[in-house]
Amino acid sequence: MDLTPGKLNKFLIFKLPSAWISGVRVKKISGTSCEVGVKHKWINQNPFNSLYFAVQAMAAELSTGALVMGHIRESGEKISMLVAQNKAVFTKKATGKIRFVCGDGNLIKDAIAKTISTGEGQTFWMKSIGTNEEGIEVSTFEFEWTIRKK
């Protein structure tokens, strides 16, 4: 996978500036997993002095979407991607440094192969788990991605 944290973070500046301003940053990426971090600050807080849910959603979505982008790029085909649905569960107040990790990169290759061979769109769910500095889960997001050959 030729996507690197540096390339993805530059992408944020120009294509997702609200994520960049909020402090969302890709920390690690491989073919199977992606880690995205964000630190609770004044600019991204809610009225309850914790990380705003939308900032958590941006970080979680990026941890799944970066994997999808990487696999599409690797395929060499023109394939569109879009989030169709998402679900979220919040289990603890998000303060300090929060990291979102998605380890579902293995789901993407099959879906890409199917959409290339059939020309039909494919959907699949990916999960991102957010944990604080103590390793305690603060939120879990699931995204249903749809891909289709252009």
Secondary structure, DSSP 8 states (H G I E B T S, - for coil): ----HHHHHHHHHHH-HHHHHHT-EEEEE-SS-EEEEEE--GGGB-TTSSB-HHHHHHHHHHHHHHHHHHHHHHHTS-EEEEEEEEEEEE-S---SEEEEEE--THHHHHHHHHHHHH---EEEEEEEEEE-TTS-EEEEEEEEEEEEE-
